[in-house]
């Protein structure tokens, strides 16, 4: 639940950041990706079937944040600014 809320907040922040400054938002996106990949790597050291259950939310959160950033850039470039 906490991972979901953090991912949701991150998605909103990344969307707004990529909408306002598409080129400047690449570094924060990269850092978030590294952080989520590191968390998934640490979670994959859990024993037995718990491994997949713990690591899965981090992988999905990484996909969702990347999608959000891509949508922000796409929306920004479609507008006539």
C-alpha positions in Angstrom: 0.0 0.0 0.0 2.8 2.4 0.9 4.7 1.6 -2.3 1.5 2.3 -4.3 1.1 5.7 -2.7 4.7 6.6 -3.2 4.5 5.5 -6.8 1.3 7.5 -7.4 2.9 10.6 -5.9 6.0 10.1 -7.9 4.0 9.7 -11.1 2.1 13.0 -10.6 5.4 14.8 -9.8 7.1 13.4 -12.8 4.2 14.2 -15.1 4.1 17.8 -14.0 7.9 18.1 -14.2 8.0 16.6 -17.7 5.2 18.8 -18.8 6.9 22.0 -17.6 10.5 21.2 -18.4 10.8 18.1 -20.6 14.6 18.1 -20.9 15.3 18.9 -17.3 13.2 16.1 -16.0 15.3 13.3 -17.4 17.7 13.3 -14.5 15.1 12.9 -11.8 13.4 10.2 -13.8 16.8 8.4 -14.1 17.3 8.7 -10.4 13.9 7.3 -9.6 14.5 4.4 -11.9 17.8 3.6 -10.2 16.1 3.8 -6.8 13.3 1.5 -7.7 15.6 -1.0 -9.4 17.8 -1.0 -6.3 14.8 -1.6 -4.1 13.6 -4.5 -6.3 17.1 -6.0 -6.2 17.1 -5.8 -2.4 13.6 -7.3 -2.3 14.7 -10.2 -4.5 17.0 -11.5 -1.8 13.9 -12.5 0.3 13.5 -16.2 1.0 11.2 -18.5 -1.0 7.9 -17.4 -2.6 8.1 -14.1 -0.7 10.7 -13.0 -3.2 8.4 -12.3 -6.1 5.6 -10.9 -3.9 7.9 -8.3 -2.4 9.9 -7.4 -5.6 6.9 -7.1 -8.0 5.5 -3.8 -6.8 8.9 -2.1 -7.3 9.1 -3.3 -10.9 5.6 -2.2 -11.7 6.2 1.1 -10.1 9.2 1.7 -12.3 7.1 1.0 -15.4 4.3 3.3 -14.3 6.6 6.2 -13.5 8.3 5.9 -16.9 4.9 5.8 -18.6 3.9 9.0 -16.7 7.0 10.8 -17.6 6.6 9.8 -21.3 3.0 11.0 -21.2 4.0 14.4 -19.8 6.6 14.9 -22.6 4.2 13.7 -25.3 1.5 16.1 -24.0 4.0 19.0 -23.8 5.2 18.5 -27.4 1.7 18.3 -28.8 0.8 21.8 -27.4 1.7 24.9 -29.4 4.0 26.6 -27.0 
